[in-house]
Amino acid sequence: GEPLTFFRNKKTLNFFNAIELRTRKWWGICYGDKKVDLWGSSGSFDPNFRARVQNRINSIWSYLINHHKISAYNLSQESMDKYIRKLRVFRPRLIFAYASSMYHFAKYIDSIGINLKSIGIKLIICTAEPVYNDHKTFIEKIFGCPVVEEYGSNEGGIYAFECPNGNMHLMCESVYFEFLRE
């Protein structure tokens, strides 16, 4: 199939960024804090020249603002061992991840008996899919920090975010919500 293209203007991106900064600040995470994304998108693997150039620019920008990406598409033992080494050296305050990938990674860390609680991770944000309560509790145990849920999309940014009191808050600046009774 043909990949979906998202058209976003500067105003939209500013809204997305402001919402992201606000929700992270609820948890004491600031712009420039070290962050690792356990992530992937089809655009990351696009072989055409323009995409490769854009990916390189994004990599440089990420480096400058203390963000690193590790692939959620490659969770082999060898890759996860590399990710563990990267976490130990980089010492991020925030991990942003697909919920199922984060759970899989946490299960691997537990199975090999490694303790990553001392590296200073303050928050893990799970997104793109529901995070089950037992998975959330398990990830928190392995990393020694809160795990919170974010609901959003590429085209709309963050729609809802979990606050420190455990409630989901709608981010009404970026989208309109309609509640239907069924």
C-alpha positions as CSV (number, residue, x, y, z in Angstrom):
1,G,0.0,0.0,0.0
2,E,0.8,3.6,-0.1
3,P,2.0,5.3,3.1
4,L,-0.2,8.0,4.5
5,T,1.2,11.5,4.4
6,F,0.4,13.9,7.2
7,F,0.3,17.6,6.3
8,R,1.0,19.8,9.3
9,N,1.7,23.5,9.5
10,K,3.9,25.4,12.0
11,K,0.9,26.4,14.1
12,T,-0.2,22.7,14.4
13,L,3.3,21.6,15.3
14,N,3.6,24.4,17.9
15,F,0.3,23.1,19.5
16,F,1.7,19.5,19.5
17,N,5.0,20.6,21.1
18,A,3.3,22.8,23.8
19,I,1.0,20.0,24.8
20,E,3.9,17.6,25.0
21,L,6.0,20.0,27.1
22,R,3.0,20.6,29.5
23,T,2.2,16.9,30.0
24,R,5.9,16.0,30.6
25,K,6.3,18.9,33.1
26,W,3.5,17.3,35.2
27,W,6.0,14.6,35.9
28,G,9.1,16.8,36.3
29,I,10.4,16.1,32.8
30,C,11.8,19.2,31.1
31,Y,12.7,20.1,27.6
32,G,16.3,18.9,27.0
33,D,16.1,16.1,29.6
34,K,17.6,12.9,28.2
35,K,15.0,10.8,26.5
36,V,15.0,7.4,24.7
37,D,12.3,6.4,22.3
38,L,11.6,2.7,21.9
39,W,9.9,3.5,18.7
40,G,9.7,3.0,14.9
41,S,7.8,4.3,12.0
42,S,7.6,3.3,8.4
43,G,9.3,6.6,7.4
44,S,12.3,5.6,9.4
45,F,13.1,2.8,6.9
46,D,12.2,4.5,3.7
47,P,14.9,3.8,1.1
48,N,14.5,6.9,-1.0
49,F,17.1,9.7,-0.9
50,R,14.8,12.4,0.4
51,A,13.7,10.2,3.3
52,R,17.3,9.3,4.1
53,V,18.3,13.0,4.2
54,Q,15.4,13.9,6.4
55,N,16.2,10.9,8.7
56,R,19.8,12.1,9.0
57,I,18.6,15.7,9.8
58,N,16.2,14.3,12.4
59,S,19.1,12.2,13.9
60,I,21.3,15.3,14.3
61,W,18.5,17.3,15.8
62,S,17.7,14.4,18.2
63,Y,21.3,14.2,19.3
64,L,21.4,18.0,20.0
65,I,18.3,17.8,22.2
66,N,19.4,14.7,24.1
67,H,17.0,12.2,22.4
68,H,18.0,8.7,21.2
69,K,15.9,6.2,19.4
70,I,16.1,2.4,19.7
71,S,14.0,0.2,17.4
72,A,10.8,-1.2,18.6
73,Y,10.9,-3.3,15.4
74,N,14.0,-5.2,16.4
75,L,13.6,-6.8,19.9
76,S,16.0,-9.7,19.4
77,Q,18.2,-10.7,22.4
78,E,21.3,-9.1,20.7
79,S,19.5,-5.9,20.0
80,M,18.0,-5.7,23.5
81,D,21.5,-6.3,25.0
82,K,22.7,-3.2,23.0
83,Y,19.7,-1.2,24.2
84,I,20.5,-2.1,27.8
85,R,24.1,-0.9,27.3
86,K,22.8,2.3,25.7
87,L,20.5,3.0,28.6
88,R,23.3,2.5,31.1
89,V,25.6,4.9,29.3
90,F,23.1,7.5,28.2
91,R,21.1,7.4,31.5
92,P,17.8,8.9,30.2
93,R,15.2,10.5,32.5
94,L,12.4,9.5,30.1
95,I,11.6,6.5,28.0
96,F,8.8,6.9,25.4
97,A,7.6,3.6,24.0
98,Y,4.9,1.4,22.5
99,A,3.3,-0.3,25.4
100,S,3.8,-3.9,24.1
101,S,7.4,-3.2,23.1
102,M,8.2,-1.8,26.6
103,Y,6.6,-4.8,28.3
104,H,8.6,-7.2,26.1
105,F,11.8,-5.3,26.8
106,A,11.0,-5.3,30.6
107,K,10.4,-9.1,30.5
108,Y,13.7,-9.6,28.8
109,I,15.5,-7.4,31.4
110,D,13.8,-9.4,34.2
111,S,14.7,-12.8,32.6
112,I,18.5,-12.0,32.6
113,G,18.4,-10.5,36.1
114,I,19.6,-7.0,35.3
115,N,18.8,-4.1,37.6
116,L,18.3,-0.8,35.8
117,K,16.7,1.1,38.7
118,S,19.9,3.0,39.5
119,I,20.3,4.7,36.1
120,G,17.9,7.5,36.9
121,I,14.8,6.9,34.7
122,K,12.1,9.1,36.2
123,L,9.2,8.2,33.9
124,I,8.1,5.8,31.2
125,I,5.4,6.9,28.8
126,C,3.5,4.1,27.0
127,T,1.5,5.1,23.9
128,A,0.0,3.8,20.6
129,E,-1.9,1.0,22.3
130,P,-3.5,0.3,25.7
131,V,-1.1,-0.6,28.6
132,Y,-2.7,-3.3,30.7
133,N,-2.6,-2.8,34.5
134,D,-0.5,-5.9,35.1
135,H,2.0,-4.9,32.4
136,K,2.2,-1.4,33.8
137,T,2.9,-2.7,37.3
138,F,5.5,-5.1,36.0
139,I,7.3,-2.4,34.0
140,E,7.3,-0.1,37.0
141,K,8.8,-2.9,39.1
142,I,11.6,-3.5,36.6
143,F,12.6,0.2,36.0
144,G,11.6,1.6,39.5
145,C,9.7,4.5,38.1
146,P,6.1,5.5,37.2
147,V,4.6,4.2,33.9
148,V,1.9,6.5,32.4
149,E,-0.4,6.3,29.5
150,E,-0.6,8.6,26.6
151,Y,-3.3,8.5,23.9
152,G,-2.6,10.1,20.6
153,S,-1.7,9.7,17.0
154,N,0.7,10.9,14.3
155,E,-1.9,13.1,12.7
156,G,-3.4,14.6,15.8
157,G,-0.7,14.7,18.5
158,I,-1.6,13.9,22.1
159,Y,-5.3,13.5,22.7
160,A,-5.2,12.5,26.3
161,F,-2.5,12.1,29.0
162,E,-2.3,10.5,32.4
163,C,-1.6,13.0,35.3
164,P,0.2,12.1,38.6
165,N,-3.2,11.4,40.2
166,G,-3.9,8.6,37.7
167,N,-6.5,10.5,35.6
168,M,-6.6,10.9,31.9
169,H,-6.8,14.5,30.8
170,L,-8.1,15.5,27.3
171,M,-5.9,17.8,25.3
172,C,-8.6,20.0,23.8
173,E,-6.2,22.5,22.2
174,S,-5.3,20.1,19.4
175,V,-8.6,18.4,18.5
176,Y,-12.3,18.4,18.9
177,F,-13.9,15.6,20.9
178,E,-17.4,14.3,20.4
179,F,-19.0,12.1,23.0
180,L,-21.8,9.8,21.8
181,R,-24.3,8.0,23.8
182,E,-24.9,4.5,22.6
